[in-house]
Amino acid sequence: MDVFPFVTLQMFSQGFRKVDTDRWEFANDRFIKGRKDLLKNIARRKYSQGSEQQNNENFELWMEVENLKTAKITLMQEMVKLRQYNKSAAIRLQTISCFD
């Protein structure tokens, strides 16, 4: 089971935000590297029922976007393979036609 989405949700719920959409890097104004004394200031956000539901919906949409990005990459790789196969088949067909 992939627990990464759950870890990401935990990060969001504790006030961290994604720094760059293409990298798995998070930031929090109360987090400074090497300052363990500041960690006690990082706490789970207090949400009302409506905002927590909105947060869950946003997370689900974000996960769907991430899944679509992965699917897009897979499809692009498949297209490259098919183009290479098509080019190879055309060369073979041309070679066979030369012998007729």
PyMOL CGO cylinders between C-alpha atoms (Angstrom):
from pymol import cmd
from pymol.cgo import CYLINDER

trace = [
    CYLINDER, 0.00, 0.00, 0.00, 1.33, 3.42, -0.98, 0.3, 1, 1, 1, 1, 1, 1,
    CYLINDER, 1.33, 3.42, -0.98, 1.28, 5.63, 2.12, 0.3, 1, 1, 1, 1, 1, 1,
    CYLINDER, 1.28, 5.63, 2.12, 2.74, 8.68, 0.41, 0.3, 1, 1, 1, 1, 1, 1,
    CYLINDER, 2.74, 8.68, 0.41, -0.66, 10.35, -0.23, 0.3, 1, 1, 1, 1, 1, 1,
    CYLINDER, -0.66, 10.35, -0.23, -1.51, 9.98, 3.46, 0.3, 1, 1, 1, 1, 1, 1,
    CYLINDER, -1.51, 9.98, 3.46, 1.81, 11.53, 4.49, 0.3, 1, 1, 1, 1, 1, 1,
    CYLINDER, 1.81, 11.53, 4.49, 1.12, 14.39, 2.10, 0.3, 1, 1, 1, 1, 1, 1,
    CYLINDER, 1.12, 14.39, 2.10, -2.33, 14.93, 3.62, 0.3, 1, 1, 1, 1, 1, 1,
    CYLINDER, -2.33, 14.93, 3.62, -0.73, 15.02, 7.09, 0.3, 1, 1, 1, 1, 1, 1,
    CYLINDER, -0.73, 15.02, 7.09, 1.73, 17.65, 5.89, 0.3, 1, 1, 1, 1, 1, 1,
    CYLINDER, 1.73, 17.65, 5.89, -1.11, 19.81, 4.55, 0.3, 1, 1, 1, 1, 1, 1,
    CYLINDER, -1.11, 19.81, 4.55, -3.15, 19.40, 7.73, 0.3, 1, 1, 1, 1, 1, 1,
    CYLINDER, -3.15, 19.40, 7.73, -0.21, 20.62, 9.84, 0.3, 1, 1, 1, 1, 1, 1,
    CYLINDER, -0.21, 20.62, 9.84, 0.16, 23.84, 7.89, 0.3, 1, 1, 1, 1, 1, 1,
    CYLINDER, 0.16, 23.84, 7.89, 2.85, 22.80, 5.44, 0.3, 1, 1, 1, 1, 1, 1,
    CYLINDER, 2.85, 22.80, 5.44, 2.35, 23.76, 1.82, 0.3, 1, 1, 1, 1, 1, 1,
    CYLINDER, 2.35, 23.76, 1.82, 3.89, 22.48, -1.38, 0.3, 1, 1, 1, 1, 1, 1,
    CYLINDER, 3.89, 22.48, -1.38, 6.70, 24.79, -2.51, 0.3, 1, 1, 1, 1, 1, 1,
    CYLINDER, 6.70, 24.79, -2.51, 6.93, 23.64, -6.13, 0.3, 1, 1, 1, 1, 1, 1,
    CYLINDER, 6.93, 23.64, -6.13, 4.27, 21.64, -7.99, 0.3, 1, 1, 1, 1, 1, 1,
    CYLINDER, 4.27, 21.64, -7.99, 6.85, 19.43, -9.72, 0.3, 1, 1, 1, 1, 1, 1,
    CYLINDER, 6.85, 19.43, -9.72, 8.85, 18.61, -6.57, 0.3, 1, 1, 1, 1, 1, 1,
    CYLINDER, 8.85, 18.61, -6.57, 7.93, 16.97, -3.28, 0.3, 1, 1, 1, 1, 1, 1,
    CYLINDER, 7.93, 16.97, -3.28, 9.10, 19.85, -1.13, 0.3, 1, 1, 1, 1, 1, 1,
    CYLINDER, 9.10, 19.85, -1.13, 7.04, 21.42, 1.63, 0.3, 1, 1, 1, 1, 1, 1,
    CYLINDER, 7.04, 21.42, 1.63, 7.41, 24.57, 3.70, 0.3, 1, 1, 1, 1, 1, 1,
    CYLINDER, 7.41, 24.57, 3.70, 6.01, 25.92, 6.95, 0.3, 1, 1, 1, 1, 1, 1,
    CYLINDER, 6.01, 25.92, 6.95, 6.74, 29.37, 8.36, 0.3, 1, 1, 1, 1, 1, 1,
    CYLINDER, 6.74, 29.37, 8.36, 7.36, 27.82, 11.79, 0.3, 1, 1, 1, 1, 1, 1,
    CYLINDER, 7.36, 27.82, 11.79, 9.88, 25.25, 10.53, 0.3, 1, 1, 1, 1, 1, 1,
    CYLINDER, 9.88, 25.25, 10.53, 13.56, 26.20, 10.42, 0.3, 1, 1, 1, 1, 1, 1,
    CYLINDER, 13.56, 26.20, 10.42, 16.19, 23.54, 9.78, 0.3, 1, 1, 1, 1, 1, 1,
    CYLINDER, 16.19, 23.54, 9.78, 18.16, 22.72, 12.90, 0.3, 1, 1, 1, 1, 1, 1,
    CYLINDER, 18.16, 22.72, 12.90, 15.73, 24.51, 15.26, 0.3, 1, 1, 1, 1, 1, 1,
    CYLINDER, 15.73, 24.51, 15.26, 14.14, 21.64, 17.18, 0.3, 1, 1, 1, 1, 1, 1,
    CYLINDER, 14.14, 21.64, 17.18, 12.80, 24.11, 19.75, 0.3, 1, 1, 1, 1, 1, 1,
    CYLINDER, 12.80, 24.11, 19.75, 10.41, 25.52, 17.12, 0.3, 1, 1, 1, 1, 1, 1,
    CYLINDER, 10.41, 25.52, 17.12, 8.84, 22.14, 16.30, 0.3, 1, 1, 1, 1, 1, 1,
    CYLINDER, 8.84, 22.14, 16.30, 6.46, 22.47, 19.25, 0.3, 1, 1, 1, 1, 1, 1,
    CYLINDER, 6.46, 22.47, 19.25, 4.89, 25.47, 17.48, 0.3, 1, 1, 1, 1, 1, 1,
    CYLINDER, 4.89, 25.47, 17.48, 3.76, 23.34, 14.53, 0.3, 1, 1, 1, 1, 1, 1,
    CYLINDER, 3.76, 23.34, 14.53, 0.27, 22.05, 15.19, 0.3, 1, 1, 1, 1, 1, 1,
    CYLINDER, 0.27, 22.05, 15.19, -2.59, 20.59, 13.21, 0.3, 1, 1, 1, 1, 1, 1,
    CYLINDER, -2.59, 20.59, 13.21, -4.83, 23.28, 11.77, 0.3, 1, 1, 1, 1, 1, 1,
    CYLINDER, -4.83, 23.28, 11.77, -8.16, 23.84, 13.45, 0.3, 1, 1, 1, 1, 1, 1,
    CYLINDER, -8.16, 23.84, 13.45, -10.86, 23.36, 10.85, 0.3, 1, 1, 1, 1, 1, 1,
    CYLINDER, -10.86, 23.36, 10.85, -14.56, 23.79, 11.02, 0.3, 1, 1, 1, 1, 1, 1,
    CYLINDER, -14.56, 23.79, 11.02, -16.62, 20.92, 9.60, 0.3, 1, 1, 1, 1, 1, 1,
    CYLINDER, -16.62, 20.92, 9.60, -17.11, 22.75, 6.29, 0.3, 1, 1, 1, 1, 1, 1,
    CYLINDER, -17.11, 22.75, 6.29, -13.48, 23.71, 5.80, 0.3, 1, 1, 1, 1, 1, 1,
    CYLINDER, -13.48, 23.71, 5.80, -12.28, 20.19, 6.63, 0.3, 1, 1, 1, 1, 1, 1,
    CYLINDER, -12.28, 20.19, 6.63, -14.65, 18.81, 4.01, 0.3, 1, 1, 1, 1, 1, 1,
    CYLINDER, -14.65, 18.81, 4.01, -13.34, 21.42, 1.55, 0.3, 1, 1, 1, 1, 1, 1,
    CYLINDER, -13.34, 21.42, 1.55, -9.77, 20.43, 2.45, 0.3, 1, 1, 1, 1, 1, 1,
    CYLINDER, -9.77, 20.43, 2.45, -10.56, 16.77, 1.77, 0.3, 1, 1, 1, 1, 1, 1,
    CYLINDER, -10.56, 16.77, 1.77, -12.18, 17.67, -1.56, 0.3, 1, 1, 1, 1, 1, 1,
    CYLINDER, -12.18, 17.67, -1.56, -9.15, 19.78, -2.49, 0.3, 1, 1, 1, 1, 1, 1,
    CYLINDER, -9.15, 19.78, -2.49, -6.83, 16.92, -1.58, 0.3, 1, 1, 1, 1, 1, 1,
    CYLINDER, -6.83, 16.92, -1.58, -8.87, 14.49, -3.67, 0.3, 1, 1, 1, 1, 1, 1,
    CYLINDER, -8.87, 14.49, -3.67, -8.71, 16.89, -6.63, 0.3, 1, 1, 1, 1, 1, 1,
    CYLINDER, -8.71, 16.89, -6.63, -4.98, 17.34, -6.12, 0.3, 1, 1, 1, 1, 1, 1,
    CYLINDER, -4.98, 17.34, -6.12, -4.51, 13.56, -6.06, 0.3, 1, 1, 1, 1, 1, 1,
    CYLINDER, -4.51, 13.56, -6.06, -6.55, 13.24, -9.26, 0.3, 1, 1, 1, 1, 1, 1,
    CYLINDER, -6.55, 13.24, -9.26, -4.31, 15.83, -10.94, 0.3, 1, 1, 1, 1, 1, 1,
    CYLINDER, -4.31, 15.83, -10.94, -1.21, 13.91, -9.81, 0.3, 1, 1, 1, 1, 1, 1,
    CYLINDER, -1.21, 13.91, -9.81, -2.70, 10.66, -11.16, 0.3, 1, 1, 1, 1, 1, 1,
    CYLINDER, -2.70, 10.66, -11.16, -3.52, 12.36, -14.47, 0.3, 1, 1, 1, 1, 1, 1,
    CYLINDER, -3.52, 12.36, -14.47, 0.05, 13.68, -14.73, 0.3, 1, 1, 1, 1, 1, 1,
    CYLINDER, 0.05, 13.68, -14.73, 1.36, 10.13, -14.23, 0.3, 1, 1, 1, 1, 1, 1,
    CYLINDER, 1.36, 10.13, -14.23, -1.09, 8.77, -16.82, 0.3, 1, 1, 1, 1, 1, 1,
    CYLINDER, -1.09, 8.77, -16.82, -0.04, 11.48, -19.28, 0.3, 1, 1, 1, 1, 1, 1,
    CYLINDER, -0.04, 11.48, -19.28, 3.63, 10.53, -18.93, 0.3, 1, 1, 1, 1, 1, 1,
    CYLINDER, 3.63, 10.53, -18.93, 2.77, 6.85, -19.44, 0.3, 1, 1, 1, 1, 1, 1,
    CYLINDER, 2.77, 6.85, -19.44, 0.74, 7.64, -22.57, 0.3, 1, 1, 1, 1, 1, 1,
    CYLINDER, 0.74, 7.64, -22.57, 3.52, 9.84, -23.97, 0.3, 1, 1, 1, 1, 1, 1,
    CYLINDER, 3.52, 9.84, -23.97, 6.03, 7.03, -23.46, 0.3, 1, 1, 1, 1, 1, 1,
    CYLINDER, 6.03, 7.03, -23.46, 3.67, 4.61, -25.21, 0.3, 1, 1, 1, 1, 1, 1,
    CYLINDER, 3.67, 4.61, -25.21, 3.31, 7.05, -28.12, 0.3, 1, 1, 1, 1, 1, 1,
    CYLINDER, 3.31, 7.05, -28.12, 7.09, 7.22, -28.52, 0.3, 1, 1, 1, 1, 1, 1,
    CYLINDER, 7.09, 7.22, -28.52, 7.28, 3.41, -28.60, 0.3, 1, 1, 1, 1, 1, 1,
    CYLINDER, 7.28, 3.41, -28.60, 4.48, 3.20, -31.16, 0.3, 1, 1, 1, 1, 1, 1,
    CYLINDER, 4.48, 3.20, -31.16, 6.10, 5.86, -33.37, 0.3, 1, 1, 1, 1, 1, 1,
    CYLINDER, 6.10, 5.86, -33.37, 9.38, 3.94, -33.27, 0.3, 1, 1, 1, 1, 1, 1,
    CYLINDER, 9.38, 3.94, -33.27, 7.56, 0.71, -34.13, 0.3, 1, 1, 1, 1, 1, 1,
    CYLINDER, 7.56, 0.71, -34.13, 5.69, 2.42, -36.97, 0.3, 1, 1, 1, 1, 1, 1,
    CYLINDER, 5.69, 2.42, -36.97, 8.92, 3.87, -38.38, 0.3, 1, 1, 1, 1, 1, 1,
    CYLINDER, 8.92, 3.87, -38.38, 10.61, 0.47, -38.15, 0.3, 1, 1, 1, 1, 1, 1,
    CYLINDER, 10.61, 0.47, -38.15, 7.65, -1.21, -39.88, 0.3, 1, 1, 1, 1, 1, 1,
    CYLINDER, 7.65, -1.21, -39.88, 7.72, 1.38, -42.68, 0.3, 1, 1, 1, 1, 1, 1,
    CYLINDER, 7.72, 1.38, -42.68, 11.44, 0.73, -43.25, 0.3, 1, 1, 1, 1, 1, 1,
    CYLINDER, 11.44, 0.73, -43.25, 10.84, -3.04, -43.36, 0.3, 1, 1, 1, 1, 1, 1,
    CYLINDER, 10.84, -3.04, -43.36, 7.97, -2.56, -45.81, 0.3, 1, 1, 1, 1, 1, 1,
    CYLINDER, 7.97, -2.56, -45.81, 10.13, -0.35, -48.01, 0.3, 1, 1, 1, 1, 1, 1,
    CYLINDER, 10.13, -0.35, -48.01, 12.92, -2.96, -47.91, 0.3, 1, 1, 1, 1, 1, 1,
    CYLINDER, 12.92, -2.96, -47.91, 10.49, -5.72, -48.92, 0.3, 1, 1, 1, 1, 1, 1,
    CYLINDER, 10.49, -5.72, -48.92, 9.08, -3.55, -51.73, 0.3, 1, 1, 1, 1, 1, 1,
    CYLINDER, 9.08, -3.55, -51.73, 12.58, -3.08, -53.17, 0.3, 1, 1, 1, 1, 1, 1,
    CYLINDER, 12.58, -3.08, -53.17, 12.90, -6.83, -53.74, 0.3, 1, 1, 1, 1, 1, 1,
    CYLINDER, 12.90, -6.83, -53.74, 9.69, -7.06, -55.83, 0.3, 1, 1, 1, 1, 1, 1,
]
cmd.load_cgo(trace, "trace")
